Amino acid sequence: MRSLVLERKDELRIRDLDPKEALGPTDVRIAIKTVGVCGSDVHYYTHGAIGPFVVREPMILGHEAAGIIEEVGSAVQNLKVGDRVCMEPGIPDPQSRASRLGLYNLDPGVRFWATPPVHGVLRPSVVHPAAFTFKLPDNVSYAAGAMVEPLAVGFQAVSKARLTPGAIALVTGAGPIGMVTAIAALSAGCAKVIVTDVVDEKLDVARRLGPAIMTVNVRSQDLKSVIARETDGWGVDVIFECSGAAEVIADTAHHACPGGAIVLVGMPLKPVPLDVVIAQTKELRIEHVFRYAHVYPRIVALLGSNQINVDALITDTYAFEDSVEAFDYAVRPKPSSVKIQIELGK
């Protein structure tokens, strides 16, 4: 099957590569329609590795996907041929200790699309467990369905934050994950979400997410002064750190209110400093996010009820035949770009 294959670092091409996946009794076969380009996909393209995950042989990219079911296993009862779906890309070992504790995203043996040596989904079809495949409401497009995967990271962050309605949140970094985290925070009832970045074009997109969004360009505005003004000097209830920048992480404890929470979402490239004494004297709760668990059904339901909308985040769309061009653009996108998607069919 025609697939987008990462041959090795810096070498992508469309060619025939068939993983030859057999349909099991609890599986479904899905014709892929839309795939989002994630930062991890781009990182594998430009670096050939992420931490211990090294591309040692040709690998199909892509893990943010939606499509239509074209075949179902004999034991599948909740899905049928013709259902439009999105898919959770990680397949854990159901017998692992992490999975049995409900922490399946932390299963060391999880098989995650487009994470070496597991192939991704920039190809015509994929076989996937029905348990990790979710039917899309009729009013949710394939493009929005492919956004459920990045949205899941934001909703995992909100779950870890234990947000209460009326909270004031700070989201540092207006990249795709920062944007979806802001959406998740709004859906959880935040009265105000302050989004920071150094790129005005991205902050312009953030403001379109809702009237409760306030943006701060930290190159031209003093964030501490803004937070003091907006919280009467108390500090924000929750900080969602989505930039992964060492200097930003180091400042998080200073922005939080006493008894507040810091949720670390962005991944720094190396160990970073944190003022532990400030965190201790405020008794801050520090949480971490790695992928997600148990959030897909809620996100699909919110999209279906029009409680959340991701249209503003889908800024660039390419045809499958232009996939290499799409990735080359993703390496150096325009400042206004947020989410790049590739269409394999309507």
Legacy VTK file of the C-alpha trace (Angstrom):
# vtk DataFile Version 3.0
C-alpha trace
ASCII
DATASET POLYDATA
POINTS 346 float
0.000 0.000 0.000
1.133 3.537 -0.750
2.497 4.987 2.503
4.527 7.945 3.730
7.744 6.277 4.837
10.550 7.751 6.899
13.475 5.873 5.391
15.994 7.421 7.751
16.745 10.822 9.260
16.000 13.599 6.730
14.643 11.168 4.105
10.890 10.838 3.503
9.118 9.400 0.504
5.815 7.946 -0.606
6.197 4.320 -1.637
4.669 0.889 -1.242
5.009 -0.515 2.269
2.434 -2.934 3.618
2.650 -3.875 7.328
0.322 -6.833 6.520
-1.928 -6.558 9.565
-4.332 -9.439 10.178
-7.847 -8.630 11.399
-8.476 -10.282 14.762
-11.921 -10.971 16.245
-11.852 -7.811 18.391
-10.294 -5.570 15.710
-11.592 -3.243 13.022
-10.025 -2.241 9.725
-10.201 1.486 9.063
-9.761 3.382 5.812
-7.743 6.447 6.832
-9.164 9.827 5.788
-7.288 12.533 7.721
-3.996 12.510 9.629
-2.524 15.373 11.654
1.191 16.139 11.604
2.510 16.047 15.156
5.709 17.563 16.491
6.958 14.061 17.285
6.530 13.054 13.618
8.567 16.070 12.581
11.200 15.333 15.230
11.671 11.792 13.925
12.053 13.274 10.434
14.663 15.845 11.432
16.501 13.968 14.200
15.797 10.266 13.604
15.085 9.680 17.280
13.271 10.894 20.367
15.144 9.865 23.493
15.453 6.061 23.499
13.117 5.664 20.491
15.414 5.466 17.472
14.365 4.952 13.842
16.479 1.946 12.857
14.464 0.824 9.836
11.862 2.405 7.513
8.779 3.533 9.444
5.394 4.914 8.364
4.646 8.206 10.138
1.415 9.599 11.590
-0.688 8.933 14.695
-3.409 11.629 14.822
-6.085 10.068 12.647
-9.722 9.648 11.677
-11.328 7.392 9.093
-14.166 5.051 8.219
-14.556 1.399 9.183
-14.388 -0.977 6.226
-14.236 -4.331 8.058
-15.014 -5.575 11.579
-13.845 -8.610 13.525
-16.262 -11.392 14.411
-16.524 -10.355 18.083
-16.980 -6.598 17.545
-20.458 -5.444 18.566
-20.217 -1.682 19.161
-18.964 -0.681 15.706
-19.981 -1.536 12.139
-18.837 -1.052 8.563
-19.431 2.543 7.506
-18.965 4.098 10.948
-16.834 7.229 10.917
-14.260 6.987 13.709
-11.180 8.355 15.406
-8.588 6.139 17.006
-6.528 6.245 20.170
-3.041 5.399 18.843
-1.578 3.584 21.837
-2.294 -0.120 22.346
-1.310 -1.223 25.872
-0.828 -4.713 27.196
-4.098 -5.375 29.072
-2.244 -7.702 31.456
0.422 -5.182 32.444
0.444 -3.802 35.967
-0.034 -0.245 34.672
-3.078 -1.243 32.611
-4.629 -3.177 35.506
-4.241 -0.050 37.655
-6.012 2.040 35.005
-2.764 3.786 34.025
-2.511 2.221 30.592
-0.739 5.260 29.125
2.179 4.436 31.439
2.463 0.807 30.319
6.125 0.394 29.299
5.027 -2.101 26.650
2.441 0.109 24.957
2.579 -0.019 21.134
2.094 3.537 19.918
1.672 4.441 16.253
4.733 6.040 14.627
6.958 5.300 17.623
9.786 2.962 16.574
9.414 0.158 15.706
5.610 0.574 15.322
4.296 1.873 11.980
2.018 4.896 11.882
-1.085 5.559 9.801
-0.144 7.734 6.836
-1.342 4.907 4.584
-4.658 3.792 3.092
-5.809 1.554 5.946
-4.949 0.238 9.398
-6.109 -2.575 11.697
-6.824 -1.399 15.235
-8.544 -2.747 18.373
-12.223 -1.818 18.513
-11.723 -0.929 22.195
-9.535 2.006 21.143
-11.718 3.102 18.214
-14.450 5.689 18.784
-17.451 6.519 16.621
-17.699 10.147 15.536
-21.019 12.017 15.714
-22.454 12.942 12.323
-21.623 16.627 12.809
-17.917 15.997 13.543
-15.679 16.076 10.472
-12.717 13.801 9.829
-10.483 16.849 10.359
-11.970 17.454 13.800
-11.808 13.724 14.520
-8.071 13.750 13.838
-7.774 16.555 16.415
-9.061 14.313 19.216
-5.561 12.908 19.733
-3.862 16.257 20.514
-6.970 17.361 22.417
-6.525 14.270 24.580
-3.221 15.649 25.890
-4.967 18.856 26.963
-7.802 16.986 28.627
-5.340 14.725 30.430
-3.656 17.888 31.736
-6.972 19.293 32.948
-7.779 16.000 34.661
-4.436 16.103 36.480
-5.041 19.738 37.480
-8.340 18.919 39.227
-9.798 22.177 37.981
-12.880 23.677 39.584
-15.280 26.083 37.813
-14.266 29.724 38.062
-10.537 29.022 38.242
-7.973 31.240 36.549
-5.425 29.273 34.549
-2.152 30.136 32.860
-1.083 28.269 29.703
2.553 28.879 28.783
3.242 28.261 25.108
0.721 28.763 22.287
1.759 25.838 20.138
-0.740 23.116 19.213
-0.620 21.501 22.680
-0.934 24.841 24.437
-3.967 25.657 22.290
-5.765 22.383 22.964
-4.962 22.685 26.665
-6.565 26.130 26.687
-9.662 24.640 25.035
-9.751 21.891 27.658
-9.373 24.414 30.483
-12.271 26.465 29.135
-14.445 23.357 28.847
-13.686 22.575 32.499
-15.159 25.932 33.544
-12.190 28.274 33.855
-13.321 31.868 34.220
-10.153 33.072 32.497
-7.264 31.427 30.680
-4.110 33.473 30.190
-2.083 32.193 27.217
1.528 33.260 26.723
3.939 33.065 23.818
6.528 35.176 22.000
4.799 35.033 18.598
1.917 37.456 18.036
0.428 35.398 15.203
-0.056 32.405 17.495
-1.594 34.584 20.183
-3.984 35.942 17.558
-5.187 32.369 16.964
-5.477 31.760 20.716
-7.800 34.725 21.143
-10.196 33.149 18.667
-10.722 30.206 21.013
-13.134 32.135 23.226
-13.872 35.394 25.056
-12.354 34.073 28.298
-8.909 33.865 26.657
-6.387 36.585 27.498
-3.043 36.607 25.699
0.347 37.912 26.780
3.404 38.288 24.588
6.125 37.805 27.184
8.669 39.597 25.008
6.762 42.860 25.186
4.635 42.467 28.335
5.498 41.700 31.942
3.679 38.480 32.811
4.028 38.902 36.577
2.328 42.299 36.412
-0.505 40.933 34.287
-1.096 38.022 36.674
-0.999 40.338 39.687
-3.584 42.593 38.062
-5.901 39.786 36.982
-5.778 37.905 40.320
-5.567 40.810 42.804
-2.007 39.785 43.573
-2.977 36.216 44.557
-1.598 34.243 41.578
-3.221 31.828 39.150
-4.935 28.661 40.352
-3.323 26.369 37.792
-0.360 26.657 35.451
-0.245 24.430 32.388
3.357 24.535 31.207
3.254 23.612 27.511
6.424 25.188 26.125
9.037 22.809 27.506
11.384 25.818 27.830
13.712 25.683 30.835
13.390 29.361 31.721
9.598 29.179 31.585
9.458 26.092 33.795
11.766 27.806 36.295
9.282 30.674 36.694
6.120 28.610 37.135
6.203 28.493 40.930
6.332 32.291 41.085
3.086 32.646 39.098
0.986 30.158 41.096
-1.225 31.058 44.016
-0.749 29.432 47.436
-2.157 25.915 47.251
-2.206 26.064 43.464
-1.055 23.507 40.914
1.571 23.251 38.200
0.940 20.746 35.407
4.011 19.998 33.306
2.859 19.172 29.774
5.660 20.278 27.459
8.755 18.080 27.413
12.106 19.842 27.904
15.097 18.503 26.000
17.206 18.198 29.164
16.826 18.532 32.962
15.541 21.933 34.037
15.646 23.968 37.296
12.637 24.537 39.539
12.550 26.721 42.672
11.555 24.008 45.128
11.563 26.358 48.134
8.970 28.645 46.534
6.900 25.589 45.613
7.174 24.306 49.201
6.252 27.561 50.884
3.145 27.764 48.686
2.445 24.035 49.065
2.083 23.752 45.302
0.946 20.504 43.755
3.105 19.522 40.768
1.630 17.110 38.222
3.019 15.566 35.052
1.412 14.510 31.776
2.506 11.668 29.518
0.050 11.080 26.696
-3.439 10.351 28.130
-5.887 7.740 29.351
-9.700 7.480 29.537
-10.375 10.852 27.851
-11.338 10.052 24.238
-15.080 9.430 24.828
-15.485 12.743 26.660
-13.749 14.699 23.921
-15.817 13.084 21.175
-18.984 13.881 23.139
-17.947 17.522 23.595
-17.187 17.898 19.890
-20.533 16.342 19.027
-22.420 18.716 21.317
-20.531 21.731 19.913
-19.201 22.535 23.378
-15.718 22.734 21.881
-14.563 23.680 18.394
-11.155 23.136 16.824
-11.666 24.708 13.404
-9.435 27.700 14.202
-6.511 25.386 14.944
-6.515 23.550 11.597
-4.500 26.046 9.589
-2.881 24.013 6.799
-4.213 21.043 4.811
-2.280 18.969 2.250
-3.238 16.120 -0.070
-1.581 12.771 0.621
0.481 13.027 -2.574
1.986 16.230 -1.125
2.897 14.646 2.222
6.643 15.212 1.868
5.965 18.869 1.129
3.713 19.012 4.188
6.505 17.719 6.413
9.068 20.055 4.903
6.682 22.918 5.650
6.152 21.602 9.211
9.894 21.856 9.828
9.719 25.628 9.274
6.052 26.672 9.315
4.671 30.178 9.134
4.191 31.805 12.550
0.408 31.655 12.042
0.394 27.872 11.496
-0.931 25.691 14.294
-2.048 22.260 13.048
-1.060 20.796 9.706
-3.197 17.936 8.404
-2.920 15.517 5.477
-6.047 14.256 3.685
-6.090 10.743 2.263
-9.718 10.962 1.161
-12.955 12.870 1.737
LINES 1 347
346 0 1 2 3 4 5 6 7 8 9 10 11 12 13 14 15 16 17 18 19 20 21 22 23 24 25 26 27 28 29 30 31 32 33 34 35 36 37 38 39 40 41 42 43 44 45 46 47 48 49 50 51 52 53 54 55 56 57 58 59 60 61 62 63 64 65 66 67 68 69 70 71 72 73 74 75 76 77 78 79 80 81 82 83 84 85 86 87 88 89 90 91 92 93 94 95 96 97 98 99 100 101 102 103 104 105 106 107 108 109 110 111 112 113 114 115 116 117 118 119 120 121 122 123 124 125 126 127 128 129 130 131 132 133 134 135 136 137 138 139 140 141 142 143 144 145 146 147 148 149 150 151 152 153 154 155 156 157 158 159 160 161 162 163 164 165 166 167 168 169 170 171 172 173 174 175 176 177 178 179 180 181 182 183 184 185 186 187 188 189 190 191 192 193 194 195 196 197 198 199 200 201 202 203 204 205 206 207 208 209 210 211 212 213 214 215 216 217 218 219 220 221 222 223 224 225 226 227 228 229 230 231 232 233 234 235 236 237 238 239 240 241 242 243 244 245 246 247 248 249 250 251 252 253 254 255 256 257 258 259 260 261 262 263 264 265 266 267 268 269 270 271 272 273 274 275 276 277 278 279 280 281 282 283 284 285 286 287 288 289 290 291 292 293 294 295 296 297 298 299 300 301 302 303 304 305 306 307 308 309 310 311 312 313 314 315 316 317 318 319 320 321 322 323 324 325 326 327 328 329 330 331 332 333 334 335 336 337 338 339 340 341 342 343 344 345
